[in-house]
């Protein structure tokens, strides 16, 4: 039976630090010979492979839209305004690395009109710029198809622990019509889906706000989605649901210019 929208969206992908819900945060070292599977069903990312990836202290992911602004999910933050409570960690795949760049937030801008359904994007301004490559966002639907890459420090299985190392996986595009067979509450004009019919590979708790991306026509990485919600993790016939970045690209850029 299909769960109601608010409950389904709560099942994935946010894992607040300290919360005893769905997944406990654990950044303890793991044996190199028994490295965990990623995001659910992939591999560990190499140092510098996705330099614009950001880990946020509330238990979400994000990407560097500019050197001083992180793009994440609206459901990862509690509203808009001055906010110095978030720490962004960047520049490393190992969150325990001594080389990690850590910068506090100064402001948060949650998508105008966000009410828990759709419009799942937010911006976090940092106290100082991070000197790392940024990730361009898609401004048209031209790249909203094919195979995407997802990455994050979230759980490697449903109900599992957060990960110390950045993990990556690839997921294929799922059409709106197919996705709506699983999620009647999908908002096709604002959201897109990706995943395998058989399950096994997906984003999970703690990956919220992280980017879904692919190569553009010039071979550069471009962000097409933001990890948003879904039913469980990597379940058959329940793909991940992502904020469709191209829908909000203009609003995101305008909002960033005000921070």
C-alpha positions as CSV (number, residue, x, y, z in Angstrom):
1,X,0.0,0.0,0.0
2,X,1.3,3.4,-0.9
3,X,2.3,5.5,2.1
4,X,1.2,9.0,2.4
5,X,3.5,11.7,0.9
6,X,4.9,13.0,4.1
7,X,5.8,9.6,5.5
8,X,7.3,8.4,2.2
9,X,9.5,11.5,2.0
10,X,10.6,11.0,5.5
11,X,11.9,7.5,4.7
12,X,14.8,8.9,2.7
13,X,17.3,10.6,2.4
14,X,18.0,12.8,5.4
15,X,19.8,11.5,8.5
16,X,20.2,14.2,11.2
17,X,23.4,14.0,13.3
18,X,22.4,12.5,16.6
19,X,19.0,11.3,15.5
20,X,18.0,7.8,16.4
21,X,15.9,7.5,13.3
22,X,16.5,5.1,10.4
23,X,20.3,5.4,10.5
24,X,22.8,6.3,13.2
25,X,25.7,8.5,12.2
26,X,29.0,6.6,12.4
27,X,32.3,7.9,11.0
28,X,34.4,5.1,12.5
29,X,37.2,3.7,10.4
30,X,36.5,0.6,8.3
31,X,39.0,-2.0,7.2
32,X,40.4,-1.3,3.7
33,X,40.0,-5.0,2.9
34,X,36.3,-4.8,3.9
35,X,35.4,-1.4,2.5
36,X,31.6,-0.8,2.6
37,X,29.6,-0.7,-0.6
38,X,28.6,2.9,-1.5
39,X,25.6,5.0,-1.5
40,X,24.1,1.4,-1.9
41,X,25.6,-0.7,-4.6
42,X,28.7,1.1,-6.0
43,X,32.3,1.9,-5.2
44,X,34.5,4.3,-3.2
45,X,35.3,7.6,-4.9
46,X,38.9,8.5,-5.5
47,X,40.5,11.6,-3.9
48,X,39.8,14.6,-6.1
49,X,37.4,12.7,-8.3
50,X,34.4,14.9,-7.4
51,X,36.1,18.0,-5.8
52,X,32.9,20.0,-5.5
53,X,31.3,17.5,-3.1
54,X,30.4,18.8,0.4
55,X,29.4,17.1,3.6
56,X,27.1,19.1,5.8
57,X,27.1,18.7,9.6
58,X,23.4,18.2,9.9
59,X,23.7,14.9,8.1
60,X,23.3,15.9,4.4
61,X,25.3,16.3,1.3
62,X,25.7,19.2,-1.1
63,X,27.7,20.7,-4.0
64,X,29.7,23.8,-4.5
65,X,27.6,26.0,-6.7
66,X,30.2,28.8,-6.2
67,X,33.3,28.8,-4.0
68,X,31.2,30.3,-1.2
69,X,27.7,28.8,-1.8
70,X,26.6,25.2,-1.3
71,X,23.5,23.8,-3.1
72,X,21.6,21.3,-1.1
73,X,18.0,20.1,-0.4
74,X,15.4,22.3,1.3
75,X,14.4,19.5,3.7
76,X,18.0,19.6,5.1
77,X,17.5,23.1,6.5
78,X,14.9,24.6,8.8
79,X,14.3,27.9,7.0
80,X,15.9,31.0,5.7
81,X,18.1,33.6,7.4
82,X,21.3,34.0,9.3
83,X,22.7,30.7,10.4
84,X,26.1,29.9,11.8
85,X,25.3,26.4,13.0
86,X,26.2,24.4,9.9
87,X,29.8,23.2,9.2
88,X,30.6,22.3,5.6
89,X,33.4,19.8,5.0
90,X,35.1,19.7,1.6
91,X,38.3,18.8,-0.2
92,X,38.5,15.2,0.9
93,X,36.8,11.8,0.4
94,X,37.8,10.7,3.9
95,X,35.9,12.8,6.5
96,X,38.5,12.0,9.1
97,X,41.4,13.3,6.9
98,X,43.5,16.0,8.4
99,X,43.4,17.8,5.0
100,X,39.6,18.4,5.3
101,X,38.5,21.9,4.7
102,X,35.9,22.9,7.3
103,X,34.0,26.2,7.0
104,X,31.0,27.4,9.0
105,X,27.8,28.8,7.4
106,X,26.6,32.4,7.7
107,X,23.3,32.3,5.9
108,X,20.7,29.8,4.6
109,X,18.1,30.4,1.9
110,X,15.5,27.7,1.7
111,X,13.5,27.5,-1.6
112,X,10.6,30.1,-1.5
113,X,7.3,28.3,-1.1
114,X,8.9,25.0,0.2
115,X,6.3,23.1,2.2
116,X,7.7,19.6,2.3
117,X,6.5,18.7,-1.2
118,X,8.5,19.7,-4.3
119,X,10.8,22.8,-4.5
120,X,13.4,20.8,-2.6
121,X,16.4,23.0,-2.9
122,X,18.3,25.3,-0.6
123,X,21.5,27.4,-0.6
124,X,24.0,27.8,2.2
125,X,26.4,30.7,2.2
126,X,29.8,30.0,3.8
127,X,31.9,32.3,6.0
128,X,34.7,32.2,3.4
129,X,35.2,30.8,-0.1
130,X,36.6,27.3,-0.6
131,X,39.2,27.2,-3.3
132,X,37.9,24.1,-5.1
133,X,36.2,23.5,-8.5
134,X,32.5,24.2,-8.6
135,X,29.7,22.1,-10.2
136,X,27.7,23.8,-13.0
137,X,23.9,23.2,-12.9
138,X,21.7,22.2,-15.8
139,X,19.6,25.1,-17.2
140,X,17.7,23.0,-19.7
141,X,16.3,19.5,-19.7
142,X,18.8,18.4,-22.4
143,X,20.7,16.3,-19.9
144,X,17.7,14.8,-18.0
145,X,18.2,11.4,-19.4
146,X,20.8,8.6,-19.8
147,X,22.9,7.4,-16.9
148,X,23.7,9.6,-13.9
149,X,26.3,9.5,-11.2
150,X,25.4,9.9,-7.5
151,X,27.8,10.3,-4.6
152,X,27.6,10.8,-0.9
153,X,28.6,9.8,2.6
154,X,25.2,8.3,3.4
155,X,24.2,4.8,4.4
156,X,25.4,1.9,2.3
157,X,22.2,0.0,3.1
158,X,18.7,0.8,4.2
159,X,18.8,1.6,7.9
160,X,22.6,1.5,7.9
161,X,25.3,3.8,9.2
162,X,26.7,7.0,7.6
163,X,30.0,6.4,5.9
164,X,33.5,7.8,6.5
165,X,34.4,7.7,2.9
166,X,32.7,9.3,-0.1
167,X,30.9,6.6,-2.1
168,X,29.6,6.7,-5.7
169,X,27.3,4.8,-8.0
170,X,25.6,5.1,-11.3
171,X,21.8,5.0,-11.8
172,X,19.7,5.2,-15.0
173,X,17.0,7.7,-15.8
174,X,13.4,6.5,-15.0
175,X,10.6,8.2,-16.9
176,X,7.9,10.1,-15.1
177,X,5.2,7.7,-16.2
178,X,7.1,4.7,-14.9
179,X,8.1,6.5,-11.7
180,X,4.5,7.5,-11.0
181,X,3.5,3.8,-11.0
182,X,5.6,3.7,-7.7
183,X,5.0,7.2,-6.4
184,X,1.6,8.7,-7.1
185,X,2.8,11.9,-5.3
186,X,5.6,12.5,-7.7
187,X,5.6,16.1,-9.1
188,X,6.8,15.6,-12.7
189,X,7.3,19.3,-13.3
190,X,9.7,19.6,-10.3
191,X,11.1,16.1,-9.7
192,X,12.8,13.3,-11.7
193,X,13.6,9.7,-10.9
194,X,16.6,7.4,-11.4
195,X,17.3,3.8,-10.4
196,X,17.1,0.2,-11.5
197,X,13.8,-1.8,-11.7
198,X,15.6,-4.6,-9.9
199,X,16.8,-2.2,-7.2
200,X,20.3,-2.8,-5.6
201,X,21.8,0.7,-6.4
202,X,20.5,3.9,-4.9
203,X,21.1,6.9,-2.7
204,X,20.1,6.4,1.0
205,X,19.7,8.1,4.3
206,X,22.3,10.8,4.7
207,X,22.7,11.4,1.0
208,X,20.0,14.1,0.9
209,X,21.0,17.3,-0.7
210,X,23.9,15.7,-2.7
211,X,24.1,16.1,-6.4
212,X,23.0,13.7,-9.2
213,X,25.2,14.6,-12.2
214,X,26.5,13.5,-15.6
215,X,28.7,14.7,-18.4
216,X,27.5,17.5,-20.7
217,X,28.2,17.8,-24.4
218,X,31.7,19.2,-23.7
219,X,32.5,16.3,-21.4
220,X,32.2,18.4,-18.2
221,X,30.2,17.4,-15.2
222,X,26.8,19.0,-14.8
223,X,24.3,18.7,-12.0
224,X,20.8,17.6,-13.1
225,X,19.3,16.5,-9.7
226,X,19.4,16.9,-6.0
227,X,18.9,13.9,-3.8
228,X,15.4,14.3,-2.4
229,X,13.3,11.4,-1.3
230,X,12.0,7.9,-2.0
231,X,10.7,4.7,-0.4
232,X,13.5,2.9,1.5
233,X,16.8,2.4,-0.3
234,X,17.5,0.4,-3.4
235,X,14.2,-1.4,-3.3
236,X,12.9,-3.0,-6.5
237,X,10.5,-0.7,-8.4
238,X,11.2,2.2,-6.0
239,X,13.7,4.5,-7.7
240,X,15.3,7.5,-6.0
241,X,13.5,10.8,-6.5
242,X,15.5,13.9,-7.2
243,X,14.8,17.6,-7.5
244,X,14.9,18.5,-11.2
245,X,17.6,21.2,-11.1
246,X,16.9,22.6,-14.6
247,X,13.3,23.5,-13.4
248,X,14.8,25.7,-10.7
249,X,18.1,26.8,-12.3
250,X,17.0,30.4,-12.8
251,X,15.6,30.7,-9.3
252,X,18.7,29.1,-7.8
253,X,21.1,31.5,-9.6
254,X,18.9,34.5,-8.7
255,X,18.8,33.5,-5.1
256,X,22.6,32.9,-5.0
257,X,23.1,36.4,-6.2
258,X,21.3,37.8,-3.2
259,X,23.4,35.9,-0.6
